[in-house]
Amino acid sequence: MEENERSGAVGLPRCLVEDIAAHLSDEIIEGKIQPGQQIIEADLQRTLGGSRAPLSYSMLKLEGQGFVK
């Protein structure tokens, strides 16, 4: 896999981080996740079936985009 296909995290495919971030931003935009609602990574892990690392990097991406604090 080429470097441009990876996220800032070592060994994590960009598409996984991007897919999770896109899913969560869609839920925020659609109002399924409310402003001020606490997002718990363990709950997302169970719901989305992912591991902690891609979820954490996805949350950092959303924070950088202003979706979460």
PyMOL commands that set and color helices and strands:
alter all, ss='L'
color gray80, all
select helices_A, chain A and resi 3-5+14-29+41-48+52-64
alter helices_A, ss='H'
color red, helices_A
deselect
rebuild
show_as cartoon
